[in-house]
């Protein structure tokens, strides 16, 4: 087990130890949440945050923020597929003796609730995504996965629900989902993620639609459930309507190569570009006119509020927590998921109206400032901590 503990000056007593568990190697929405939250815990609120499980780029990001990291493996392996990691995690928690275990991810939540119960340490599980399988046909999945996620994990969630006092859902959509595990409503707090409200360069929307191509950006993992094919199809529809545009899709994932082949097959290479995983997302957003999230299933949508804070009008599907972020025709548009024709129609409205892009961008910033700040998120979670300590 690898421990990296930075020598960091603290202006407050940091004797209260919060151990976060998130096993991952990439940095997407959940990992941004953990990094942001732990930074706030350490620098602003005087706690001592430790993150167990990161490797790769995720580990490097945490170290840059002077956050203590304990790795389980050099390479990322999903925790439910690595029984040795369960033992390591138990040993780490027993050695560190944290005041609270704060877990992230469905499998991490189950394992941490069991470990916390055995060591008499309170656990605060955070539910970031919807994984309970229903007959909605959201994803094509095999029988083994149906049995594993739809039966086995469901049973474990129902049993371990008895081990917690409070659970955090990042959206009302997630709240409804986890109540199906047998978690009583009074044990669930809906606390949306926040972002650091700092002065950033804000997108300046010009009225030069006829002089240059409108840039449409999407940032997410490149997986089928993220609706990437819908974005490609919407691009195909826009080109069929003789529109001039550029689509920039940022992120890595198992579906990236296939998406590239589909773009090439449809002759959309001049309009749609895949940039892969990028660090400089703020710079990319500054050059964007419209932001799109086309997910078929989404717990929240941290990338959406990041775009909104930079003054970019957004178009999102009505999946999960996305519809809780955007207010239809006030600071963006919401369309029916898996409906690329409707997505193309909404895009066209914003593409043709610079004034509307400016208005929605301004209202989007106001929405984030009022509802999705770090201060709002931290105050609610710290109140849970106080109840447990």
N, C-alpha and C positions, 0 to 999 in steps of 0.2 A: 504494500500500500504506500502510495506516494503522498507526502504531506508538504505543502508549500505555505508557510506562514509568514507573511510579510511583517517587517518591523514598522509599525504604523503608529504615529502619535495620535492619541485620542484626547479630546478636550473634556470628556465626561467619563464617569465610572463605567467601565465596560465589563463588569462582572457577570451580567446577565447574558447567557450564551444561547443563541438561537441557531439550531442546526437545520439547514435546508437540504433536502434531498431531491436531486434532479439528475438523472443519468442520461447524458446526451453529449454529443460531440460537435453539433452544429449550433448556430445561433439564429433562432427564429423567434416567434412571438413569446413562447413560454420562457425561453432563456433570457430574452430582453427583460421580461418581467422580473425574473429572479435577480439579474444583475442590477437593475434599477432599484429594486426593493432592498437588497443587501447594502448597496451604496448608501441609501437613505438611512437604514438602520445604523450603520457604522458612523457616518459622518455627521448626521443631523440629530439622531436620537440616542446615541451613546451605547447602543447594544453591541455585542460581539457576534457578528454573523459568520458562520462557516457554511460552505457549500460542499456537499459530498456527492460525488458521481461524475463531475465533468471531465472531459478529456478533449484533446484536439483544440479547435478554434474556440470553443466555449471556455475551456480552461484558461487559454491565453487572455481572453477578454476579461475574465474575473481577476486574473493576476494584475492586469493593467489598472484595475480599479482598486488594487490593494485589498482584495477580499481573500480571506483564508480559504484554501481549496484542499480537499482530500480526494484523491482519485481512487476509483475502484479498479480501473483497468487502463492500460495505455491506449487501447482502441475501444471505440464505442461498441458495446454489445447491449442489446435490450435487456433490462434487468430481469424480466420474466423468463428469459432464455439462458440465464447464467446463475445457476444455483450457488456457485462459489461466491458470487457477489452478495448474495443474501447473508452468508456467513460473515463476509468481510464487513458488510454494513452493520450487522449486529455487533461485531467486535469494536468497530469504530465508535458507535453510539455508546456502548458500555464504557469505553475508555474516556470519551470526551465528556460524558455526563452532562449533556445540555439541559437547560431549564425547559426548553420546548423543542419538539421536532416539528418542522414546517415542511410538509412534503408536497411535491408537484408531479402530477401524472397519475393515471389510473392505477398502474401496477405499483408504482412507488407508494401511493397512498395505502394500498392494501398491506404491503409488506411493512411499512412504517407503523401502521396501526397495530399490527401484531407484535412488532418489536417494542413499541412504546408500552403496550399493555404488559409485556413480560418484564420490562425494566421499570415500570411505574413512572413513565415520563409522558406528560400530556402531548398529544399530537394534533396539529392543525392541518388537515388535508385541504389542498386547493384543487378544485376540479376545473380544468381549463378547457376541456373538450368533451364532446358528446361521443360516447363509444357504445352505449347500450344499443343492441341491434333490434330493429323492429321489422315489420313487414313492409316498410316504406319503399324498399328497393333503391336506397340511396347508393349502395355500392354492390358490385358483383363480388361475392365472397364465397369461399368454399365451405363445405359442411363442417370441416374441423374447426374453422374459425367461428362459425355459428355456435358450435357446441362450447368452444372455449370462452368466447366473449359473451355469448347470449345466455349461457347456463352456468358454467364454472365460475367465471368472475362475478356474475350476478349473485351467486350463493355466497361467495366470499365477501362481497360488499355488504350483503344483508347481515352476515354474522359480525363483521368487524365494525359495522355501524354502531354497535353497542359500546365500542371502545372509545368513542370521541364525545367531547362536550360541544364543540363547534366545528363546522365544516364551512369552507368558503366556496361559493359558486361565483364565477366571474361574470355571469349574466343571468337574467331571469329564465332564459332558455335552458341553461345548465341546471338551474335550480329545479325546474320541472323534471328534468331528466334524472337527477340523482334522488329525488324523492321516490322514484320507482325502485330504488335499492332498499327501501325500508328506512331511510334516514328521516326522522321526524322533521317537520317544517321548522319547529322551534330550535333545532340544532343547526340550521343552515343560515348563513349570512350571505346575501348577495352583495359583493363588493367588486365593482368593475376595476380593471387595471387603470393606473394613472401614468402620466408621463411628466417629466420635468418641465415646468412652465418657465422657459427661459427665452430671452430675446433671440430669435433666429431670423435669418434673412427670409423674407416672405416672398412667395411667388408673385411677380408682377404680370398681370394678364393684359396683353396688348389687344388691339382690335385689328390685328393684321392677318385675319383668317385667310384672306385672298392672296397674301404675299408669301406665306410659308405653310409648311405642313403642321397641323395640330399634333402634339405629342400626347399619347395616351399611355399611362404607365400602370403596371401591376407588379406587386412585390409579394411573393409567397413561395412556399415549397412547390415544386413542379410535380404535382401528383394529380391523378384523375379527379379526386374529390374536391380539388381546388378550382375546378371549372375552367381549366386552361383551354380545353377544346371549345368551350362556349365563347371565349375571347377570340380565338382564332376564327371561328365561324362568324362572329360579329364583324371581324375585320374583312372577311370575305364578302359579307353583305354590304358593308360600307364601300368597298372597292367597286362592287356591282352597281352602286349608286353614283359612281364617278366622284367619290370624295377623296381629297388629298389628306393623308394622315400618316403618322408613324406610331407603331405600337412597340413599347419597350417592356419586355417581361424579364423580371429580375428574380433569381433564385435557382437553387439546385434541387435535384430530386430524381427519382427513378424513372419519371415519365419524360424527362428532358429530351432525350435522343429521339423518342417516338414523335414528340411534338415538333421537333425540328424537321423531321421527315415529312410530316403532314403539311407544314408550311411550304416546304420545297415542292411537294407534289402538287399543291394548289397554286404554285407560282406567286406566293405572297412574300417572297424573300425581301423585296424592296420595301414592304410595309411593316413586317413583323420581325423584330430582332430579339433573340434570347441572349442575355448578358451573363447568365450563370450567377453564382453566388458573388455578391459584391459587398464591400465594406462601406463604400461612399454613397449610401442610399440618400442622404440629405442632398448631396450635389445632384444626384439623378432626379430627385423630386423637384428641385429648383428649376430644372429644365422641362418640367412636365406641365401640361395644361389641364389634364383630367386624370384622376386616379380611379382604378376599377378593382373591385374585389368580387370575383364571380363564384365563390365557393358554393358547393352543394351542401356542405355541413361545416358550421363554424361556431366555436364556443363564444368568441368575442370578436377580435379583429384589431389587434394593437397597431398593425401597419396602417389601418384606416385612420385612426386618430392621430398618428404621426403625420400623415399626409394632410389631414384637416388642420392641424396646428400650423402647418406651413402655408396655409391659405389656398389649398388646392381643392376644388370642388370634386366630390366623390360620387361614384355610382356603385352601389352594392346590390348583391342578390338579397332576397328575403330569408336567407338561411340563418337560423340560430340567432346569435347575439348581434349580428350585423344590423338587423332592423331596429335594435335598441340604441344604436349609435347615431344613425342618420335619420333626420326628420324629412320625410318626403316633401319635395318642392319648397323646402325652407333652407336647407344647407346642402342639398344633394338630391339624388334620385335613388329609389329602390325599385328593382324589377323582379319579376318572377324567376326564381332560379331555374336553370336548365332551359332558359328561353332566350337564345342568342338574338332572335329577331327583335324582341323587346329591348334587349341590351343595346342593339344597334340603333334603335329608335331614340333611346335616351341619350346615347352618345351624340347623335346627330343634333339634338336640341342644343347641347352645350357647345358642340363644335361650331355651330353657326351663330352663337350669341356670346360675344366677349363680355358684355355687360352682365349677363347672367352668371358667367364664370366668376367675375369679380364679386358679385353679390353673394353667391353661394360660398366662395372662398372666405369672405369676411365673416359670414354667419357660422361657417364651420369652425373658425378660430374661437369665436365666442362660445360655441357649444363645448369645445374641449376645455376652455378655461373655466367654464362653470361647472362641468360635470366630471371631467376626467383628469384632474390634477393629482400630482403625487400627494399633496396635502390632504385631499379628500380620502384617497385610498389609505394612506398611512394612519390617519386618525382612527379609522374604523378598525383596522387590523390591530393596532396597538391597544385598543380597548379590549379586544379579545385576549391579547397577551396578558393584560392586567387582571382579567378575570381568572386566568389560569395560574398565575404566579402566586 
